[in-house]
Structures are given as C-alpha cells and as structure tokens.
C-alpha cells in the first residue's frame, strides 16, 4: 500500500484566488479573504448541468441566422456556416476562417473536452491524470478566446455599414452563441480539477 501525503491528508487547503496553502479548518484565506474549501461542492453535478445548457444553446446558435445581409434588393439571413460561405464568396477568406474556427470548432471542442473530463471523473480510473489536467487547462485557455468571432463580426458590421451598399445586422443566433460561450466558461470554472487526482489517491490506497 502506497502512503499518500496530500495537502488534504495534512489538513491543508489551497486558496482558489491567491493559491496560498492554509489550514483547511479556516473558512477564509488570511491573505486575500476568499472562501477556502478543499473541494468545490457538487462540482461535477453543476458542471454537467451547465454543459447540458450549453449544448441546448448550441443548437439554435448554429441553426438560426447569426446575421442578416441587407442589400439594395433584399434581406438575406445567414447561419454561421452560411456566413462563412458568404464571406468566402466576398473574398474575405481569412475572416471566414476565424469565424469558422471560433464559432464552430472552439465551442464544440470545449464541450467535448469538458464532457470527457466529467465522464472520466465519474467513472474513475480512465486515462492519464496528467493528460486530463492538461486537457482542462486547454479548455480554460481557449475559453478566453471564444468571443473573438463576435468582435470580428462587430468590426465587419461597422466597416460594411460605411459603404452604404451592403449592411450586416446581427441575428438571433448571436445571442444564443454568446450564451454558449458564457455558460461554457462558467462550466470550466465550476469543474474542480482536483477531482481528477482524487481518483489516483483512491487507487493508491
């Protein structure tokens, strides 16, 4: 039997804000005043609930028009993929690539990675703990760039409005997509990565 010497075993806990290691019996960090707890309560349940919400929002975000194109003759609604195709036809392939990557690949990839992490934690020993920790850090990192396409569309709308010939307007999917981004970011914050290493401790006991 392998002897475990974790911070929890020694009655210590780490502050989530300033990372100071303090006595686990303390309710607030003496350095920054944040609430101290060994594990986030109901972390897995809250994360799954938020991921399901994100998945539901992801459907209208991709099916409803994310922007409307007003020309001299008519108004045309475009989904995310329709907007990507339209931008390519207009000769704006780099902008189309950014929107496709940030609007389709990043949210979908983040959802899949978070579902994977929750599944492995719930099932126990599945895969490398170090690899899953890296996966979690990747989800945190890409979450910071999830809104990049919204800014690109905003800039594009402002620029096209200046021409007076073609006007872009945001559609209902923009709100749903913003919800996906925000909820997935909250889900990543709700997930406690220390749960990954708890499985390793149980295995070594």
MODELLER restraints for C-alpha pairs under 7 A, 6 or more apart:
rsr = mdl.restraints
at = mdl.atoms
rsr.add(forms.Gaussian(group=physical.xy_distance, feature=features.Distance(at['CA:1:A'], at['CA:204:A']), mean=6.62, stdev=0.5))
rsr.add(forms.Gaussian(group=physical.xy_distance, feature=features.Distance(at['CA:1:A'], at['CA:205:A']), mean=5.89, stdev=0.5))
rsr.add(forms.Gaussian(group=physical.xy_distance, feature=features.Distance(at['CA:2:A'], at['CA:204:A']), mean=5.50, stdev=0.5))
rsr.add(forms.Gaussian(group=physical.xy_distance, feature=features.Distance(at['CA:2:A'], at['CA:205:A']), mean=6.11, stdev=0.5))
rsr.add(forms.Gaussian(group=physical.xy_distance, feature=features.Distance(at['CA:4:A'], at['CA:201:A']), mean=6.87, stdev=0.5))
rsr.add(forms.Gaussian(group=physical.xy_distance, feature=features.Distance(at['CA:7:A'], at['CA:13:A']), mean=6.21, stdev=0.5))
rsr.add(forms.Gaussian(group=physical.xy_distance, feature=features.Distance(at['CA:11:A'], at['CA:23:A']), mean=6.20, stdev=0.5))
rsr.add(forms.Gaussian(group=physical.xy_distance, feature=features.Distance(at['CA:11:A'], at['CA:24:A']), mean=5.44, stdev=0.5))
rsr.add(forms.Gaussian(group=physical.xy_distance, feature=features.Distance(at['CA:12:A'], at['CA:21:A']), mean=6.49, stdev=0.5))
rsr.add(forms.Gaussian(group=physical.xy_distance, feature=features.Distance(at['CA:12:A'], at['CA:22:A']), mean=5.59, stdev=0.5))
rsr.add(forms.Gaussian(group=physical.xy_distance, feature=features.Distance(at['CA:12:A'], at['CA:23:A']), mean=4.66, stdev=0.5))
rsr.add(forms.Gaussian(group=physical.xy_distance, feature=features.Distance(at['CA:12:A'], at['CA:24:A']), mean=4.63, stdev=0.5))
rsr.add(forms.Gaussian(group=physical.xy_distance, feature=features.Distance(at['CA:13:A'], at['CA:21:A']), mean=5.56, stdev=0.5))
rsr.add(forms.Gaussian(group=physical.xy_distance, feature=features.Distance(at['CA:13:A'], at['CA:22:A']), mean=5.48, stdev=0.5))
rsr.add(forms.Gaussian(group=physical.xy_distance, feature=features.Distance(at['CA:13:A'], at['CA:23:A']), mean=6.13, stdev=0.5))
rsr.add(forms.Gaussian(group=physical.xy_distance, feature=features.Distance(at['CA:13:A'], at['CA:24:A']), mean=4.91, stdev=0.5))
rsr.add(forms.Gaussian(group=physical.xy_distance, feature=features.Distance(at['CA:13:A'], at['CA:37:A']), mean=6.68, stdev=0.5))
rsr.add(forms.Gaussian(group=physical.xy_distance, feature=features.Distance(at['CA:13:A'], at['CA:38:A']), mean=5.41, stdev=0.5))
rsr.add(forms.Gaussian(group=physical.xy_distance, feature=features.Distance(at['CA:14:A'], at['CA:20:A']), mean=5.56, stdev=0.5))
rsr.add(forms.Gaussian(group=physical.xy_distance, feature=features.Distance(at['CA:14:A'], at['CA:21:A']), mean=4.39, stdev=0.5))
rsr.add(forms.Gaussian(group=physical.xy_distance, feature=features.Distance(at['CA:14:A'], at['CA:22:A']), mean=6.18, stdev=0.5))
rsr.add(forms.Gaussian(group=physical.xy_distance, feature=features.Distance(at['CA:15:A'], at['CA:21:A']), mean=6.37, stdev=0.5))
rsr.add(forms.Gaussian(group=physical.xy_distance, feature=features.Distance(at['CA:15:A'], at['CA:29:A']), mean=6.32, stdev=0.5))
rsr.add(forms.Gaussian(group=physical.xy_distance, feature=features.Distance(at['CA:15:A'], at['CA:36:A']), mean=5.55, stdev=0.5))
rsr.add(forms.Gaussian(group=physical.xy_distance, feature=features.Distance(at['CA:17:A'], at['CA:34:A']), mean=6.72, stdev=0.5))
rsr.add(forms.Gaussian(group=physical.xy_distance, feature=features.Distance(at['CA:18:A'], at['CA:32:A']), mean=6.83, stdev=0.5))
rsr.add(forms.Gaussian(group=physical.xy_distance, feature=features.Distance(at['CA:24:A'], at['CA:37:A']), mean=6.90, stdev=0.5))
rsr.add(forms.Gaussian(group=physical.xy_distance, feature=features.Distance(at['CA:24:A'], at['CA:38:A']), mean=6.84, stdev=0.5))
rsr.add(forms.Gaussian(group=physical.xy_distance, feature=features.Distance(at['CA:26:A'], at['CA:36:A']), mean=6.84, stdev=0.5))
rsr.add(forms.Gaussian(group=physical.xy_distance, feature=features.Distance(at['CA:27:A'], at['CA:35:A']), mean=5.75, stdev=0.5))
rsr.add(forms.Gaussian(group=physical.xy_distance, feature=features.Distance(at['CA:27:A'], at['CA:36:A']), mean=5.25, stdev=0.5))
rsr.add(forms.Gaussian(group=physical.xy_distance, feature=features.Distance(at['CA:28:A'], at['CA:34:A']), mean=5.35, stdev=0.5))
rsr.add(forms.Gaussian(group=physical.xy_distance, feature=features.Distance(at['CA:28:A'], at['CA:35:A']), mean=4.47, stdev=0.5))
rsr.add(forms.Gaussian(group=physical.xy_distance, feature=features.Distance(at['CA:28:A'], at['CA:36:A']), mean=5.19, stdev=0.5))
rsr.add(forms.Gaussian(group=physical.xy_distance, feature=features.Distance(at['CA:29:A'], at['CA:35:A']), mean=6.31, stdev=0.5))
rsr.add(forms.Gaussian(group=physical.xy_distance, feature=features.Distance(at['CA:29:A'], at['CA:36:A']), mean=6.01, stdev=0.5))
rsr.add(forms.Gaussian(group=physical.xy_distance, feature=features.Distance(at['CA:39:A'], at['CA:192:A']), mean=6.92, stdev=0.5))
rsr.add(forms.Gaussian(group=physical.xy_distance, feature=features.Distance(at['CA:40:A'], at['CA:192:A']), mean=6.14, stdev=0.5))
rsr.add(forms.Gaussian(group=physical.xy_distance, feature=features.Distance(at['CA:43:A'], at['CA:190:A']), mean=5.80, stdev=0.5))
rsr.add(forms.Gaussian(group=physical.xy_distance, feature=features.Distance(at['CA:43:A'], at['CA:191:A']), mean=5.39, stdev=0.5))
rsr.add(forms.Gaussian(group=physical.xy_distance, feature=features.Distance(at['CA:43:A'], at['CA:192:A']), mean=6.09, stdev=0.5))
rsr.add(forms.Gaussian(group=physical.xy_distance, feature=features.Distance(at['CA:44:A'], at['CA:118:A']), mean=6.44, stdev=0.5))
rsr.add(forms.Gaussian(group=physical.xy_distance, feature=features.Distance(at['CA:44:A'], at['CA:191:A']), mean=6.30, stdev=0.5))
rsr.add(forms.Gaussian(group=physical.xy_distance, feature=features.Distance(at['CA:46:A'], at['CA:190:A']), mean=6.70, stdev=0.5))
rsr.add(forms.Gaussian(group=physical.xy_distance, feature=features.Distance(at['CA:47:A'], at['CA:187:A']), mean=4.87, stdev=0.5))
rsr.add(forms.Gaussian(group=physical.xy_distance, feature=features.Distance(at['CA:47:A'], at['CA:190:A']), mean=5.68, stdev=0.5))
rsr.add(forms.Gaussian(group=physical.xy_distance, feature=features.Distance(at['CA:47:A'], at['CA:191:A']), mean=5.72, stdev=0.5))
rsr.add(forms.Gaussian(group=physical.xy_distance, feature=features.Distance(at['CA:50:A'], at['CA:183:A']), mean=6.19, stdev=0.5))
rsr.add(forms.Gaussian(group=physical.xy_distance, feature=features.Distance(at['CA:50:A'], at['CA:184:A']), mean=6.90, stdev=0.5))
rsr.add(forms.Gaussian(group=physical.xy_distance, feature=features.Distance(at['CA:50:A'], at['CA:187:A']), mean=5.51, stdev=0.5))
rsr.add(forms.Gaussian(group=physical.xy_distance, feature=features.Distance(at['CA:51:A'], at['CA:111:A']), mean=6.81, stdev=0.5))
rsr.add(forms.Gaussian(group=physical.xy_distance, feature=features.Distance(at['CA:51:A'], at['CA:184:A']), mean=6.45, stdev=0.5))
rsr.add(forms.Gaussian(group=physical.xy_distance, feature=features.Distance(at['CA:51:A'], at['CA:187:A']), mean=6.44, stdev=0.5))
rsr.add(forms.Gaussian(group=physical.xy_distance, feature=features.Distance(at['CA:54:A'], at['CA:180:A']), mean=4.86, stdev=0.5))
rsr.add(forms.Gaussian(group=physical.xy_distance, feature=features.Distance(at['CA:54:A'], at['CA:183:A']), mean=5.97, stdev=0.5))
rsr.add(forms.Gaussian(group=physical.xy_distance, feature=features.Distance(at['CA:54:A'], at['CA:184:A']), mean=6.24, stdev=0.5))
rsr.add(forms.Gaussian(group=physical.xy_distance, feature=features.Distance(at['CA:57:A'], at['CA:176:A']), mean=5.62, stdev=0.5))
rsr.add(forms.Gaussian(group=physical.xy_distance, feature=features.Distance(at['CA:57:A'], at['CA:179:A']), mean=6.81, stdev=0.5))
rsr.add(forms.Gaussian(group=physical.xy_distance, feature=features.Distance(at['CA:57:A'], at['CA:180:A']), mean=5.82, stdev=0.5))
rsr.add(forms.Gaussian(group=physical.xy_distance, feature=features.Distance(at['CA:58:A'], at['CA:177:A']), mean=6.61, stdev=0.5))
rsr.add(forms.Gaussian(group=physical.xy_distance, feature=features.Distance(at['CA:58:A'], at['CA:180:A']), mean=6.12, stdev=0.5))
rsr.add(forms.Gaussian(group=physical.xy_distance, feature=features.Distance(at['CA:60:A'], at['CA:173:A']), mean=6.09, stdev=0.5))
rsr.add(forms.Gaussian(group=physical.xy_distance, feature=features.Distance(at['CA:60:A'], at['CA:176:A']), mean=6.48, stdev=0.5))
rsr.add(forms.Gaussian(group=physical.xy_distance, feature=features.Distance(at['CA:61:A'], at['CA:173:A']), mean=4.33, stdev=0.5))
rsr.add(forms.Gaussian(group=physical.xy_distance, feature=features.Distance(at['CA:61:A'], at['CA:174:A']), mean=6.68, stdev=0.5))
rsr.add(forms.Gaussian(group=physical.xy_distance, feature=features.Distance(at['CA:61:A'], at['CA:176:A']), mean=4.98, stdev=0.5))
rsr.add(forms.Gaussian(group=physical.xy_distance, feature=features.Distance(at['CA:61:A'], at['CA:177:A']), mean=4.91, stdev=0.5))
rsr.add(forms.Gaussian(group=physical.xy_distance, feature=features.Distance(at['CA:62:A'], at['CA:79:A']), mean=6.21, stdev=0.5))
rsr.add(forms.Gaussian(group=physical.xy_distance, feature=features.Distance(at['CA:62:A'], at['CA:80:A']), mean=5.96, stdev=0.5))
rsr.add(forms.Gaussian(group=physical.xy_distance, feature=features.Distance(at['CA:62:A'], at['CA:173:A']), mean=6.81, stdev=0.5))
rsr.add(forms.Gaussian(group=physical.xy_distance, feature=features.Distance(at['CA:63:A'], at['CA:79:A']), mean=6.21, stdev=0.5))
rsr.add(forms.Gaussian(group=physical.xy_distance, feature=features.Distance(at['CA:64:A'], at['CA:79:A']), mean=5.85, stdev=0.5))
rsr.add(forms.Gaussian(group=physical.xy_distance, feature=features.Distance(at['CA:64:A'], at['CA:172:A']), mean=6.48, stdev=0.5))
rsr.add(forms.Gaussian(group=physical.xy_distance, feature=features.Distance(at['CA:64:A'], at['CA:173:A']), mean=5.13, stdev=0.5))
rsr.add(forms.Gaussian(group=physical.xy_distance, feature=features.Distance(at['CA:65:A'], at['CA:77:A']), mean=5.37, stdev=0.5))
rsr.add(forms.Gaussian(group=physical.xy_distance, feature=features.Distance(at['CA:65:A'], at['CA:78:A']), mean=4.78, stdev=0.5))
rsr.add(forms.Gaussian(group=physical.xy_distance, feature=features.Distance(at['CA:65:A'], at['CA:79:A']), mean=4.21, stdev=0.5))
rsr.add(forms.Gaussian(group=physical.xy_distance, feature=features.Distance(at['CA:65:A'], at['CA:171:A']), mean=5.30, stdev=0.5))
rsr.add(forms.Gaussian(group=physical.xy_distance, feature=features.Distance(at['CA:65:A'], at['CA:172:A']), mean=6.29, stdev=0.5))
rsr.add(forms.Gaussian(group=physical.xy_distance, feature=features.Distance(at['CA:65:A'], at['CA:173:A']), mean=5.59, stdev=0.5))
rsr.add(forms.Gaussian(group=physical.xy_distance, feature=features.Distance(at['CA:66:A'], at['CA:78:A']), mean=6.11, stdev=0.5))
rsr.add(forms.Gaussian(group=physical.xy_distance, feature=features.Distance(at['CA:66:A'], at['CA:79:A']), mean=5.17, stdev=0.5))
rsr.add(forms.Gaussian(group=physical.xy_distance, feature=features.Distance(at['CA:66:A'], at['CA:80:A']), mean=5.95, stdev=0.5))
rsr.add(forms.Gaussian(group=physical.xy_distance, feature=features.Distance(at['CA:66:A'], at['CA:170:A']), mean=5.77, stdev=0.5))
rsr.add(forms.Gaussian(group=physical.xy_distance, feature=features.Distance(at['CA:66:A'], at['CA:171:A']), mean=4.26, stdev=0.5))
rsr.add(forms.Gaussian(group=physical.xy_distance, feature=features.Distance(at['CA:66:A'], at['CA:172:A']), mean=6.00, stdev=0.5))
rsr.add(forms.Gaussian(group=physical.xy_distance, feature=features.Distance(at['CA:66:A'], at['CA:173:A']), mean=4.45, stdev=0.5))
rsr.add(forms.Gaussian(group=physical.xy_distance, feature=features.Distance(at['CA:66:A'], at['CA:174:A']), mean=5.11, stdev=0.5))
rsr.add(forms.Gaussian(group=physical.xy_distance, feature=features.Distance(at['CA:67:A'], at['CA:77:A']), mean=5.95, stdev=0.5))
rsr.add(forms.Gaussian(group=physical.xy_distance, feature=features.Distance(at['CA:67:A'], at['CA:78:A']), mean=5.56, stdev=0.5))
rsr.add(forms.Gaussian(group=physical.xy_distance, feature=features.Distance(at['CA:67:A'], at['CA:79:A']), mean=6.93, stdev=0.5))
rsr.add(forms.Gaussian(group=physical.xy_distance, feature=features.Distance(at['CA:67:A'], at['CA:168:A']), mean=6.43, stdev=0.5))
rsr.add(forms.Gaussian(group=physical.xy_distance, feature=features.Distance(at['CA:67:A'], at['CA:169:A']), mean=5.29, stdev=0.5))
rsr.add(forms.Gaussian(group=physical.xy_distance, feature=features.Distance(at['CA:67:A'], at['CA:170:A']), mean=4.21, stdev=0.5))
rsr.add(forms.Gaussian(group=physical.xy_distance, feature=features.Distance(at['CA:67:A'], at['CA:171:A']), mean=4.44, stdev=0.5))
rsr.add(forms.Gaussian(group=physical.xy_distance, feature=features.Distance(at['CA:68:A'], at['CA:75:A']), mean=6.55, stdev=0.5))
rsr.add(forms.Gaussian(group=physical.xy_distance, feature=features.Distance(at['CA:68:A'], at['CA:76:A']), mean=5.44, stdev=0.5))
rsr.add(forms.Gaussian(group=physical.xy_distance, feature=features.Distance(at['CA:68:A'], at['CA:77:A']), mean=4.31, stdev=0.5))
rsr.add(forms.Gaussian(group=physical.xy_distance, feature=features.Distance(at['CA:68:A'], at['CA:78:A']), mean=6.09, stdev=0.5))
rsr.add(forms.Gaussian(group=physical.xy_distance, feature=features.Distance(at['CA:68:A'], at['CA:168:A']), mean=5.56, stdev=0.5))
rsr.add(forms.Gaussian(group=physical.xy_distance, feature=features.Distance(at['CA:68:A'], at['CA:169:A']), mean=4.94, stdev=0.5))
rsr.add(forms.Gaussian(group=physical.xy_distance, feature=features.Distance(at['CA:68:A'], at['CA:170:A']), mean=6.24, stdev=0.5))
rsr.add(forms.Gaussian(group=physical.xy_distance, feature=features.Distance(at['CA:68:A'], at['CA:171:A']), mean=6.28, stdev=0.5))
rsr.add(forms.Gaussian(group=physical.xy_distance, feature=features.Distance(at['CA:69:A'], at['CA:75:A']), mean=5.49, stdev=0.5))
rsr.add(forms.Gaussian(group=physical.xy_distance, feature=features.Distance(at['CA:69:A'], at['CA:76:A']), mean=5.05, stdev=0.5))
rsr.add(forms.Gaussian(group=physical.xy_distance, feature=features.Distance(at['CA:69:A'], at['CA:77:A']), mean=6.27, stdev=0.5))
rsr.add(forms.Gaussian(group=physical.xy_distance, feature=features.Distance(at['CA:69:A'], at['CA:166:A']), mean=6.93, stdev=0.5))
rsr.add(forms.Gaussian(group=physical.xy_distance, feature=features.Distance(at['CA:69:A'], at['CA:167:A']), mean=5.67, stdev=0.5))
rsr.add(forms.Gaussian(group=physical.xy_distance, feature=features.Distance(at['CA:69:A'], at['CA:168:A']), mean=4.71, stdev=0.5))
rsr.add(forms.Gaussian(group=physical.xy_distance, feature=features.Distance(at['CA:69:A'], at['CA:169:A']), mean=6.50, stdev=0.5))
rsr.add(forms.Gaussian(group=physical.xy_distance, feature=features.Distance(at['CA:70:A'], at['CA:76:A']), mean=6.58, stdev=0.5))
rsr.add(forms.Gaussian(group=physical.xy_distance, feature=features.Distance(at['CA:70:A'], at['CA:166:A']), mean=5.78, stdev=0.5))
rsr.add(forms.Gaussian(group=physical.xy_distance, feature=features.Distance(at['CA:70:A'], at['CA:167:A']), mean=4.88, stdev=0.5))
rsr.add(forms.Gaussian(group=physical.xy_distance, feature=features.Distance(at['CA:70:A'], at['CA:168:A']), mean=6.27, stdev=0.5))
rsr.add(forms.Gaussian(group=physical.xy_distance, feature=features.Distance(at['CA:71:A'], at['CA:165:A']), mean=6.28, stdev=0.5))
rsr.add(forms.Gaussian(group=physical.xy_distance, feature=features.Distance(at['CA:71:A'], at['CA:166:A']), mean=4.86, stdev=0.5))
rsr.add(forms.Gaussian(group=physical.xy_distance, feature=features.Distance(at['CA:71:A'], at['CA:167:A']), mean=6.49, stdev=0.5))
rsr.add(forms.Gaussian(group=physical.xy_distance, feature=features.Distance(at['CA:72:A'], at['CA:165:A']), mean=6.75, stdev=0.5))
rsr.add(forms.Gaussian(group=physical.xy_distance, feature=features.Distance(at['CA:84:A'], at['CA:96:A']), mean=4.77, stdev=0.5))
rsr.add(forms.Gaussian(group=physical.xy_distance, feature=features.Distance(at['CA:84:A'], at['CA:99:A']), mean=6.96, stdev=0.5))
rsr.add(forms.Gaussian(group=physical.xy_distance, feature=features.Distance(at['CA:84:A'], at['CA:100:A']), mean=6.52, stdev=0.5))
rsr.add(forms.Gaussian(group=physical.xy_distance, feature=features.Distance(at['CA:87:A'], at['CA:93:A']), mean=6.36, stdev=0.5))
rsr.add(forms.Gaussian(group=physical.xy_distance, feature=features.Distance(at['CA:87:A'], at['CA:96:A']), mean=5.63, stdev=0.5))
rsr.add(forms.Gaussian(group=physical.xy_distance, feature=features.Distance(at['CA:88:A'], at['CA:96:A']), mean=6.21, stdev=0.5))
rsr.add(forms.Gaussian(group=physical.xy_distance, feature=features.Distance(at['CA:98:A'], at['CA:149:A']), mean=6.55, stdev=0.5))
rsr.add(forms.Gaussian(group=physical.xy_distance, feature=features.Distance(at['CA:99:A'], at['CA:149:A']), mean=4.96, stdev=0.5))
rsr.add(forms.Gaussian(group=physical.xy_distance, feature=features.Distance(at['CA:102:A'], at['CA:146:A']), mean=5.92, stdev=0.5))
rsr.add(forms.Gaussian(group=physical.xy_distance, feature=features.Distance(at['CA:102:A'], at['CA:148:A']), mean=6.70, stdev=0.5))
rsr.add(forms.Gaussian(group=physical.xy_distance, feature=features.Distance(at['CA:102:A'], at['CA:149:A']), mean=5.80, stdev=0.5))
rsr.add(forms.Gaussian(group=physical.xy_distance, feature=features.Distance(at['CA:103:A'], at['CA:149:A']), mean=6.56, stdev=0.5))
rsr.add(forms.Gaussian(group=physical.xy_distance, feature=features.Distance(at['CA:106:A'], at['CA:146:A']), mean=6.77, stdev=0.5))
rsr.add(forms.Gaussian(group=physical.xy_distance, feature=features.Distance(at['CA:110:A'], at['CA:139:A']), mean=5.72, stdev=0.5))
rsr.add(forms.Gaussian(group=physical.xy_distance, feature=features.Distance(at['CA:113:A'], at['CA:135:A']), mean=6.97, stdev=0.5))
rsr.add(forms.Gaussian(group=physical.xy_distance, feature=features.Distance(at['CA:117:A'], at['CA:132:A']), mean=6.82, stdev=0.5))
rsr.add(forms.Gaussian(group=physical.xy_distance, feature=features.Distance(at['CA:120:A'], at['CA:126:A']), mean=5.58, stdev=0.5))
rsr.add(forms.Gaussian(group=physical.xy_distance, feature=features.Distance(at['CA:121:A'], at['CA:195:A']), mean=6.60, stdev=0.5))
rsr.add(forms.Gaussian(group=physical.xy_distance, feature=features.Distance(at['CA:121:A'], at['CA:196:A']), mean=5.85, stdev=0.5))
rsr.add(forms.Gaussian(group=physical.xy_distance, feature=features.Distance(at['CA:124:A'], at['CA:199:A']), mean=5.85, stdev=0.5))
rsr.add(forms.Gaussian(group=physical.xy_distance, feature=features.Distance(at['CA:125:A'], at['CA:199:A']), mean=6.36, stdev=0.5))
rsr.add(forms.Gaussian(group=physical.xy_distance, feature=features.Distance(at['CA:129:A'], at['CA:196:A']), mean=6.13, stdev=0.5))
rsr.add(forms.Gaussian(group=physical.xy_distance, feature=features.Distance(at['CA:129:A'], at['CA:197:A']), mean=6.35, stdev=0.5))
rsr.add(forms.Gaussian(group=physical.xy_distance, feature=features.Distance(at['CA:133:A'], at['CA:193:A']), mean=6.70, stdev=0.5))
rsr.add(forms.Gaussian(group=physical.xy_distance, feature=features.Distance(at['CA:140:A'], at['CA:188:A']), mean=6.48, stdev=0.5))
rsr.add(forms.Gaussian(group=physical.xy_distance, feature=features.Distance(at['CA:143:A'], at['CA:185:A']), mean=5.98, stdev=0.5))
rsr.add(forms.Gaussian(group=physical.xy_distance, feature=features.Distance(at['CA:146:A'], at['CA:181:A']), mean=6.27, stdev=0.5))
rsr.add(forms.Gaussian(group=physical.xy_distance, feature=features.Distance(at['CA:157:A'], at['CA:167:A']), mean=6.96, stdev=0.5))
rsr.add(forms.Gaussian(group=physical.xy_distance, feature=features.Distance(at['CA:157:A'], at['CA:168:A']), mean=5.21, stdev=0.5))
rsr.add(forms.Gaussian(group=physical.xy_distance, feature=features.Distance(at['CA:157:A'], at['CA:169:A']), mean=6.85, stdev=0.5))
rsr.add(forms.Gaussian(group=physical.xy_distance, feature=features.Distance(at['CA:160:A'], at['CA:166:A']), mean=6.24, stdev=0.5))
rsr.add(forms.Gaussian(group=physical.xy_distance, feature=features.Distance(at['CA:160:A'], at['CA:167:A']), mean=5.85, stdev=0.5))
rsr.add(forms.Gaussian(group=physical.xy_distance, feature=features.Distance(at['CA:160:A'], at['CA:168:A']), mean=6.92, stdev=0.5))
rsr.add(forms.Gaussian(group=physical.xy_distance, feature=features.Distance(at['CA:161:A'], at['CA:167:A']), mean=5.30, stdev=0.5))
